[in-house]
């Protein structure tokens, strides 16, 4: 037990001596370091850039006066569509039966898969057409 304590204290002394040497070395390097002085044209170039930024025109404001009527129109159209769906859908919900076309069980899975494929192709086509239109090359549609 005493031998372990002796080894541990020797290791602590060696570690503290090493730490003290490292700190002394750092202090010596920092004390001998010369002051940093910017290059001759640095201050002038920074001040020139600040003046350019200060003299730049303000950013163009968003044209809310033109956008608000479109936003209101879109909100009105969606509101009207929701109202009409409810108005026309209530009598249908009270109907006693709703008959759907009957497909044999062997055709249900392939038809469902074909529907998902058609939906994916349609979404891809619409996104491609929209990107062409936004890029200015809307020659297809």
Buried (B, 14 or more C-beta within 10 A) or exposed (E): EEEEEEEEEEEEEEEEEEEEEEEEEEEEEEEEEEEEEEEEEEEEEEEEEEEEEEEEEEEEEEEEEEEEEEEEEEEEEEEEEEEEEEEEEEEEEEEEEEEEEEEEEEEEEEEEEEEEEEEEEEEEEEEEEEEBEEEEEEEEE
